Amino acid sequence: MTMTETSPAVSEIFGLRIDALTLAQAVDRCRDAIASRKPVLIGVVNAAKAVNVQKDVLLREALLRSDIAIADGQAVVWASRILGQPLPERVTGIDLFEALLAAADRDGNSVYLLGARADVLRQLESVLAERYPSVRIVGSRDGYFDSDEQATIATDIRDVKPDMLFLGMPSPRKEMFLAQWADLMQVPVLHGVGGSFDVMAGKTKRAPVWWQTHGLEWAYRLLQEPRRMWRRYLTTNTLFVLMLARERVRPRRAYSRPTHEPTT
């Protein structure tokens, strides 16, 4: 395994530090974490999240606790180039998810799956067993649990000692769970993958590659769920453009990483 010798550059845009990583470099960082058993918490930044962290303090602090922040949205990559701090490429949560599973299949690593409905989770486990037969699934739990169950779930994850934990839950729930319980769980790789469980299980469709590379995944999703998504995308996309214009004139100072006591 190739160990990471130097730290890649970091772009600071909209007050957030985003690592200038390619997909291959992000996977290498995660493999290093497994080898050293030093946990790496992965955060993902897209246009909606860049907008929401400006006012949502809890989401912002959860994201800032990440050890690696990747550009999940093409709009973020374009913005970084406009602002003179170019990121090398978009590294989506689902692409990293699939790349880490492929690496786990080669290396014989173990994973824990947390999130989605129980039926989706069962289908996902079946898909992973077929595609990545050397991946060891040491535990799984659907995402429908109350806040008072979180400590027990985190303890269970710690006890089975997975190499990677994947959370198929929406924002900001996945960020909040990881920020609160990462220290207790002590999993080398922690990655919130949002709706990726549904996509890999075949329950929902991802946008075709052309839509992805042209930054139009949001439009593809809007076509699938117009009534539910139109207001969200109209609001966040408009605010993102306004933020970008303001950032060119007066860049926001980078937010400080919050301090917190480990959860035990």
Secondary structure by P-SEA (a helix, b strand, c coil): ccccccccbbbbcccbbbbbccaaaaaaaaaaaaaacbbbbbbbbcaaaaaaacccaaaaaaaaaccccccccaaaaaaaaaacccccccccaaaaaaaaaaaaaaacccbbbbbccaaaaaaaaaaaaaacccccccccccccccccaaaaaaaaaaaacccbbbbccccaaaaaaaaaccccccccbbbbccaaaaaaacccccccaaaaaaccaaaaaaaacccccaaaaaaaaaaaaaaaaaaaccccccccbbbbcccc
